[in-house]
Amino acid sequence: MSYSFIDTQKEFDELCAKLATHKYISIDTESNSLYVYKEKLCLMQLSSEHTNSVIDMLAVDIKPILPIFADPAVEKIFHSADSDIRVFKAAVPCTFANIFDVMVAAKYLGIIKCGLDNMVKEFFKVEMNKKFQKADWGRRPLTKEMLDYASGDTVHLKKMRDLLAAELVKKGRLDEVTGQFAQICKIEPNPMRFDETGFLTLKGARQLNGRGLAVLRELYLAREVAAIKRNSPPFKVISEDLMLRLSVAPREGLHNLSIFKGVSGYVLGNHGAWIREAIQKGLKAPEYQVPRREISREKRAYFESIKTRFKTLKLWRKETAARRNMLPEAIMGNDVMERVAFSQPRTLEDLHAIRGLGAEKASLYGPDLLEFIKKHHGTK
């Protein structure tokens, strides 16, 4: 299908005026999270009745389309709306109403391979090009091949939506999944925060001694500074594995960085100075002691009971999914299930108050879920 490439505000304003009168819009986005420190919305692909467009979001103001996002009279069709809505809301404050997520719908129908390329191949016998899945969409100019690739992400969504919606109606699940779509509309982007103690979560960090941890901490902090200066994701500056290897033998690193696996000529030339400085700082700093939190016996027992409750809730979800021929995550996401475990619901009102569960799921699963919790945890 042919498409128009839009990179002027006038063209985008005109497109949005047309789309406001349409019944649906299929939407996808491309960002550059693999190439910059802070992700940007780079492209937006839109398909509707007689319209297929790729918009350069680095060249236009997004605001003209925001009323359409919020308009309940226009259905917005996505594949994995969760990620796209987070990207939009991170770019600009906005609200969404009346969405249809074909991936979520597929999970409600028990379709295991619900990636966009798998579904397009299964339903329409079309092989999608995956060449540019990890492309740098922030680069300019974009090649025609990249634009051709991007334009293909939305052209099948409406037909897929109609097929899945018809199956949901047959199974009596359309209202249920619509309630889930309403919950997805409320999703907010995760705030970007740097955790100075994040180095402790690196694989193998806790096996280091106090000196090694002090060095690792300084390398971790310095890498973040370097990433910000270069506008690059931290993992593309130097790897976690290299930081750990240097922390095991920091004095050898000071003497000769080049003997370490992962230290190329590029790394030496661009990062060698701050790496040596961070190692020196870590060697001079007091040995790092992992903070130990004293947890009372009562608190420990409380948290263990929550972990046990979460495990049994996973069993309930698995059994329910098998009975309904759905994927487990369509029954309840892990984040919501954790809130259920923490809240220890005893009544339907308790369930309705749990954030993200939604009225439909609370009503549909409430009695069975409460009975299950009572049976396994003695809730009265």
C-alpha positions as CSV (number, residue, x, y, z in Angstrom):
1,M,0.0,0.0,0.0
2,S,1.3,3.5,-0.9
3,Y,1.9,6.0,1.9
4,S,2.6,9.7,2.3
5,F,5.7,10.9,4.3
6,I,4.8,14.0,6.3
7,D,7.5,16.3,7.7
8,T,5.9,19.7,7.7
9,Q,3.5,21.1,10.3
10,K,1.0,22.3,7.6
11,E,0.7,18.7,6.2
12,F,0.3,17.2,9.6
13,D,-2.4,19.8,10.6
14,E,-4.3,18.9,7.5
15,L,-4.0,15.2,8.1
16,C,-5.2,15.5,11.7
17,A,-8.3,17.5,10.5
18,K,-9.2,14.7,8.2
19,L,-8.6,11.9,10.7
20,A,-10.8,13.7,13.3
21,T,-13.8,12.7,11.0
22,H,-12.8,9.1,10.7
23,K,-14.1,6.1,12.7
24,Y,-10.8,4.6,13.4
25,I,-7.0,5.1,13.2
26,S,-4.3,2.4,13.3
27,I,-1.3,3.7,15.1
28,D,2.3,2.7,15.6
29,T,5.5,4.5,16.8
30,E,9.2,4.3,16.4
31,S,11.6,5.7,18.9
32,N,15.4,5.7,19.4
33,S,15.9,4.2,22.9
34,L,18.8,2.1,21.8
35,Y,20.8,5.1,20.6
36,V,20.3,8.0,23.1
37,Y,20.3,8.6,26.8
38,K,16.7,9.7,26.9
39,E,14.3,8.2,24.4
40,K,12.5,10.4,21.9
41,L,9.4,9.8,19.8
42,C,10.8,9.8,16.2
43,L,8.1,8.5,13.9
44,M,4.4,8.0,14.0
45,Q,2.6,5.7,11.5
46,L,-1.1,6.2,10.9
47,S,-3.5,4.2,8.8
48,S,-7.2,4.9,8.4
49,E,-9.9,4.9,5.7
50,H,-8.0,5.7,2.4
51,T,-5.0,7.1,4.4
52,N,-1.6,5.7,5.2
53,S,1.0,8.1,6.5
54,V,4.4,8.2,8.1
55,I,5.0,11.3,10.2
56,D,8.4,12.7,11.2
57,M,7.8,13.5,14.8
58,L,11.1,15.3,15.1
59,A,9.8,17.9,12.5
60,V,6.3,18.5,13.7
61,D,4.4,19.4,16.9
62,I,2.3,16.5,18.1
63,K,-0.5,18.6,19.6
64,P,-3.0,18.6,16.7
65,I,-3.6,14.8,17.1
66,L,-4.1,14.8,20.9
67,P,-7.8,15.6,20.7
68,I,-8.2,12.5,18.4
69,F,-6.4,10.4,21.0
70,A,-9.0,11.5,23.6
71,D,-12.0,11.3,21.4
72,P,-14.2,8.3,22.2
73,A,-15.9,8.5,18.8
74,V,-12.6,7.5,17.1
75,E,-11.2,4.1,17.8
76,K,-7.4,3.9,18.1
77,I,-6.0,0.5,17.0
78,F,-2.6,-0.6,18.3
79,H,-0.5,-3.7,18.6
80,S,0.9,-3.5,22.1
81,A,-0.7,-0.2,23.1
82,D,1.0,-0.2,26.4
83,S,4.4,0.7,25.0
84,D,3.1,3.2,22.4
85,I,0.9,5.1,25.0
86,R,3.9,5.3,27.4
87,V,6.0,6.8,24.5
88,F,3.2,9.4,23.8
89,K,2.7,10.3,27.4
90,A,6.4,10.7,27.9
91,A,6.6,13.1,25.0
92,V,3.6,15.3,26.0
93,P,0.7,15.2,28.5
94,C,-2.2,13.4,26.8
95,T,-5.2,11.1,27.4
96,F,-6.6,8.2,25.5
97,A,-10.1,6.8,25.1
98,N,-11.5,4.0,23.0
99,I,-8.5,1.9,22.0
100,F,-8.3,-1.6,20.6
101,D,-5.1,-3.6,21.2
102,V,-4.8,-6.5,18.8
103,M,-2.0,-8.2,20.9
104,V,-4.1,-8.1,24.1
105,A,-7.1,-9.3,22.2
106,A,-5.0,-12.2,20.9
107,K,-4.0,-13.2,24.4
108,Y,-7.7,-13.2,25.4
109,L,-8.3,-15.7,22.6
110,G,-5.4,-17.9,23.6
111,I,-3.1,-17.1,20.7
112,I,0.4,-17.8,21.9
113,K,2.4,-16.3,19.0
114,C,0.9,-12.8,19.2
115,G,3.8,-10.7,17.9
116,L,2.8,-8.5,15.0
117,D,4.9,-10.3,12.4
118,N,3.6,-13.7,13.6
119,M,0.0,-12.6,13.5
120,V,0.3,-11.0,10.0
121,K,1.8,-14.2,8.7
122,E,-0.8,-16.3,10.3
123,F,-3.9,-14.3,9.3
124,F,-2.8,-12.8,6.0
125,K,0.1,-15.0,4.8
126,V,2.3,-12.0,4.5
127,E,6.0,-12.0,5.6
128,M,6.9,-8.8,7.4
129,N,10.3,-7.2,6.9
130,K,12.1,-7.2,10.3
131,K,15.4,-5.6,9.0
132,F,14.9,-2.3,10.8
133,Q,13.5,-3.4,14.2
134,K,16.5,-2.0,16.0
135,A,17.2,0.9,13.6
136,D,18.2,4.4,14.8
137,W,14.9,6.2,14.0
138,G,16.4,9.5,15.3
139,R,18.8,9.7,12.3
140,R,18.1,12.1,9.5
141,P,17.6,11.8,6.7
142,L,15.7,8.5,6.8
143,T,16.2,6.2,3.9
144,K,13.3,5.2,1.7
145,E,13.8,1.6,2.8
146,M,13.4,2.6,6.4
147,L,10.2,4.6,5.6
148,D,8.8,1.6,3.6
149,Y,9.5,-0.6,6.5
150,A,7.8,1.7,9.0
151,S,4.7,2.2,6.8
152,G,3.9,-1.5,6.9
153,D,3.4,-1.7,10.6
154,T,-0.2,-0.3,10.6
155,V,-1.7,-1.4,7.3
156,H,-3.0,-4.8,8.6
157,L,-4.2,-3.7,12.0
158,K,-7.8,-2.8,11.1
159,K,-8.4,-6.2,9.4
160,M,-6.8,-8.0,12.3
161,R,-8.9,-6.0,14.8
162,D,-12.1,-7.0,13.0
163,L,-11.2,-10.7,12.9
164,L,-10.2,-10.8,16.6
165,A,-13.2,-8.7,17.7
166,A,-15.6,-11.2,15.9
167,E,-14.0,-14.1,17.8
168,L,-14.2,-12.2,21.1
169,V,-17.9,-11.6,20.4
170,K,-18.4,-15.4,19.7
171,K,-16.7,-16.2,23.0
172,G,-18.6,-13.5,24.9
173,R,-15.3,-11.8,25.9
174,L,-15.6,-8.4,24.1
175,D,-16.8,-6.5,27.1
176,E,-14.2,-8.1,29.3
177,V,-11.3,-7.1,26.9
178,T,-12.8,-3.6,26.4
179,G,-12.5,-3.1,30.2
180,Q,-8.8,-4.1,29.9
181,F,-8.4,-1.5,27.1
182,A,-9.8,1.1,29.4
183,Q,-7.1,0.2,32.0
184,I,-4.4,0.4,29.4
185,C,-5.5,4.0,28.6
186,K,-4.6,5.0,32.1
187,I,-1.0,3.7,31.9
188,E,1.6,6.3,32.7
189,P,5.3,6.4,31.6
190,N,7.9,5.2,34.0
191,P,9.8,8.2,35.3
192,M,13.5,8.2,34.3
193,R,15.5,8.1,37.6
194,F,19.1,7.2,38.2
195,D,19.5,4.9,41.2
196,E,23.0,5.4,42.7
197,T,22.8,2.0,44.3
198,G,21.9,0.3,41.1
199,F,25.3,-1.2,40.8
200,L,24.4,-3.7,43.5
201,T,21.8,-5.3,41.2
202,L,24.4,-6.1,38.5
203,K,24.9,-9.8,38.1
204,G,27.9,-10.9,40.2
205,A,28.2,-7.6,42.1
206,R,27.4,-9.2,45.5
207,Q,30.3,-11.7,45.1
208,L,32.8,-8.7,45.1
209,N,34.6,-7.8,48.3
210,G,34.3,-4.3,49.9
211,R,37.1,-2.9,47.8
212,G,35.7,-4.3,44.6
213,L,32.3,-2.9,45.4
214,A,33.8,0.6,46.0
215,V,35.5,0.5,42.6
216,L,32.3,-0.8,40.9
217,R,30.3,2.0,42.5
218,E,32.7,4.7,41.1
219,L,32.7,3.0,37.6
220,Y,28.9,2.9,37.7
221,L,28.5,6.5,38.6
222,A,31.1,7.7,36.1
223,R,29.6,5.7,33.3
224,E,26.3,7.5,33.9
225,V,28.0,10.8,33.6
226,A,29.7,9.7,30.4
227,A,26.4,8.5,29.0
228,I,24.7,11.8,29.7
229,K,27.6,13.8,28.1
230,R,27.6,11.6,25.0
231,N,23.7,11.3,24.9
232,S,24.1,7.5,24.7
233,P,22.5,4.6,26.6
234,P,24.8,3.6,29.5
235,F,25.2,0.0,28.1
236,K,26.7,1.4,24.9
237,V,29.4,3.3,26.8
238,I,31.0,0.3,28.5
239,S,29.3,-3.0,29.5
240,E,28.4,-4.2,32.9
241,D,30.7,-7.2,32.4
242,L,33.7,-4.9,31.8
243,M,32.9,-2.9,34.9
244,L,32.7,-6.1,37.0
245,R,36.0,-7.4,35.5
246,L,37.8,-4.2,36.4
247,S,36.3,-4.3,39.9
248,V,37.8,-7.7,40.5
249,A,41.3,-6.6,39.5
250,P,41.3,-2.7,39.7
251,R,45.1,-2.3,40.2
252,E,45.7,-4.3,37.0
253,G,43.2,-2.1,35.3
254,L,45.2,1.0,36.4
255,H,48.4,-0.5,35.2
256,N,47.2,-1.7,31.8
257,L,43.5,-1.4,30.8
258,S,44.1,-3.0,27.4
259,I,44.5,-6.5,28.9
260,F,40.8,-6.6,29.8
261,K,38.3,-8.2,27.5
262,G,36.0,-5.5,26.1
263,V,38.7,-2.7,26.1
264,S,39.1,-1.9,22.5
265,G,41.1,1.0,21.0
266,Y,37.8,2.9,20.8
267,V,37.1,2.4,24.5
268,L,40.7,3.4,25.4
269,G,40.6,6.5,23.3
270,N,37.1,7.7,24.3
271,H,36.7,6.4,27.8
272,G,40.1,5.4,29.2
273,A,40.7,8.6,31.1
274,W,37.5,8.6,33.1
275,I,37.7,4.8,33.7
276,R,41.2,5.2,35.2
277,E,39.9,8.1,37.3
278,A,37.0,6.1,38.6
279,I,39.2,3.1,39.5
280,Q,41.6,5.4,41.4
281,K,38.7,7.0,43.2
282,G,37.3,3.5,44.2
283,L,40.7,2.4,45.4
284,K,41.0,5.4,47.7
285,A,37.5,5.3,49.0
286,P,36.5,3.3,52.1
287,E,35.5,-0.3,51.3
288,Y,31.9,-0.4,50.4
289,Q,29.7,-2.4,52.9
290,V,26.3,-3.5,51.6
291,P,23.7,-1.9,53.9
292,R,22.0,-4.5,56.1
293,R,18.4,-3.9,57.1
294,E,17.3,-5.4,60.3
295,I,14.0,-7.0,59.7
296,S,11.9,-8.1,62.6
297,R,10.6,-11.6,62.8
298,E,7.1,-10.3,62.4
299,K,8.0,-8.3,59.3
300,R,9.9,-11.3,57.8
301,A,6.9,-13.5,58.3
302,Y,4.6,-10.9,56.8
303,F,6.6,-10.6,53.6
304,E,7.0,-14.4,53.4
305,S,3.2,-14.7,53.6
306,I,2.9,-12.2,50.7
307,K,5.4,-14.2,48.6
308,T,3.5,-17.4,49.3
309,R,0.1,-15.7,48.5
310,F,1.6,-14.5,45.1
311,K,2.8,-18.0,44.2
312,T,-0.7,-19.4,44.9
313,L,-2.3,-16.6,42.9
314,K,-0.1,-17.6,40.0
315,L,-1.6,-21.1,40.3
316,W,-5.1,-19.7,40.3
317,R,-4.3,-17.7,37.2
318,K,-2.8,-20.7,35.4
319,E,-5.8,-22.8,36.2
320,T,-8.2,-20.0,35.1
321,A,-6.3,-19.4,31.9
322,A,-6.4,-23.1,31.0
323,R,-10.1,-23.3,31.7
324,R,-10.9,-20.3,29.6
325,N,-8.3,-21.0,26.8
326,M,-6.5,-17.7,27.4
327,L,-2.9,-16.7,28.0
328,P,-2.3,-16.2,31.8
329,E,-1.3,-12.6,31.4
330,A,-4.7,-11.9,29.9
331,I,-6.3,-13.1,33.1
332,M,-4.2,-10.8,35.3
333,G,-0.8,-9.1,34.9
334,N,1.9,-9.7,37.5
335,D,1.8,-6.1,38.7
336,V,-1.9,-6.3,39.5
337,M,-1.5,-9.8,41.0
338,E,1.2,-8.4,43.4
339,R,-1.3,-5.7,44.5
340,V,-3.9,-8.5,45.2
341,A,-1.3,-10.4,47.2
342,F,-0.4,-7.3,49.3
343,S,-4.0,-6.1,49.8
344,Q,-5.3,-9.4,51.1
345,P,-8.8,-8.8,49.8
346,R,-11.7,-10.2,51.7
347,T,-14.7,-8.7,49.8
348,L,-15.7,-7.7,46.3
349,E,-15.4,-4.1,47.4
350,D,-11.7,-4.8,48.4
351,L,-11.1,-6.2,44.9
352,H,-12.8,-3.2,43.1
353,A,-10.4,-0.9,45.0
354,I,-7.2,-2.6,43.6
355,R,-5.5,-0.3,41.1
356,G,-5.4,-1.7,37.6
357,L,-7.7,-4.6,38.2
358,G,-10.8,-2.9,36.7
359,A,-14.4,-3.4,37.5
360,E,-14.9,-6.0,34.8
361,K,-12.2,-8.4,36.1
362,A,-13.2,-7.7,39.7
363,S,-16.7,-8.7,39.0
364,L,-15.8,-11.6,36.6
365,Y,-13.2,-13.3,38.8
366,G,-14.1,-11.9,42.2
367,P,-16.1,-14.7,43.8
368,D,-13.8,-17.4,42.5
369,L,-10.7,-15.5,43.4
370,L,-11.9,-14.7,46.9
371,E,-12.8,-18.4,47.5
372,F,-9.4,-19.5,46.2
373,I,-7.6,-17.1,48.6
374,K,-9.8,-18.3,51.5
375,K,-9.1,-21.9,50.7
376,H,-5.4,-21.5,50.5
377,H,-4.7,-18.8,53.0
378,G,-7.5,-19.1,55.5
379,T,-9.0,-15.6,54.8
380,K,-12.2,-15.2,56.7
